[in-house]
């Protein structure tokens, strides 16, 4: 049985109608199937899906990102990577089932795969803690990222979590420290790391593994510091204002690409990734292969500098460039001189206006 979102009522009615049209058993027994009507109804469904999904607001995209039938990390791992070998445990406390980790092959190249897994049904979701990682999960990822870095193996992360687990046990075992160490490890790698946000990218639970050279989002996924409900509860003390919160937070792929927070958007099939899982898996694979090839001829230092410059550039006018001074191994800020000039004029507008008036008065006096 398909699950429909609240804004898909008309689509649900049409698909119920097409299911009944495809059945050869009518009210009077076996009847002829009306293929022309089925085709017309399917065309209506496609048109309705196109109109609906082209005009989704931020809250509706949040609902799509959380859809129960949306492909999860394990699905992509099985579809995209060959010879996947799962590795478990953080060597300190235990194994966290909310994240699947291991080595595999893509395009005949070895990669480390880290996938946050929510689960497919109630039992597996409880077992995987709904994709909310505990400290041992982050420490497992750190252990394997360091191993991949030692053997120069690229890192691929599949992000899908509402956030890190906020339980008392996780806090007692150092949740905040584990997240911070995971961010530090991701940023310090000398191998390329690529993150694909396949559903929800929530809070520090996502950024802990998405501090990557390339951050890519599926068209209807979200990426934010907090859920819209949480934001609405804090700002307005009213979780019913989730729509306003979602719009203000700029959490959609389109908003984040414009802001420069992410690098690329993978277009989803008509009606969302859950309607054509095979197609979206192929597109994700192609995006990973393309971005891995981008880093093929880069040295360790260039890969590290690329990642560093990417994050330093967010919110800046021009970003940071490698210093030309051989004695300075850091990154220097390259300002936008035109923008600086405009700001100077704006902040001293009254002075320049006064100078202009005096000059104009002097010219008028000389003429007359």
MOJOSUL-V447568 format. One line per field, one symbol per residue. ss: DSSP state (H for helix, E for strand, C for the rest). burial: + if it has 24 or more other ideal C-beta (glycine too) atoms within 12 Angstrom, else -. Layout:
ss: ???
burial: ???
This chain:
ss: CCCCCHHHHHHHHHHHHHHHHHCCEECCEECCCCHHHHHHHHHHHHHHHHHHHHCCCHHHHHHHHCCCCCCCHHHHHHHHCEEEEECCCCCCCCCCCCEEEEEEEECCEEEEEEEECCCCCHHHHHHCHHHCCCHHHHHHHHHHHHHHHHCCCEEEEEEEECCCCCCHHHHHCCHHHHHHHHHHHHHHCCCCEEEEEEEEEEHHHHHCCCCCCEEEEECCCEEECCCHHHHHHHHCCCHHHHHHHHHHHCCEHHHHHHHCCCCEEECCCCCCHHHCHHHHHHHHHHHHHHHHHHCCCCCHHHHHHHHHHHHHHCCCCCCEEECCCCCCCCEEECCCHHHHHHHHHHHCHHHHHHHHHHHHHHHHHHHC
burial: ---++-++--+--++--+--+-------------------+---+--++--++--++++++++++++++++++++++++++--+-++--+----++++++++++++--+++++++++++--------++++++++++++++++++++++---++++++++++++++---+--+-+--++-+++-+++-++++++++++++++++++++++++++++++++++++++++++++---------++-++--++++++++----+++++++++++++++-+--++-+++-+++-++--+-------++++++++++-------+----------+-------------------------------------
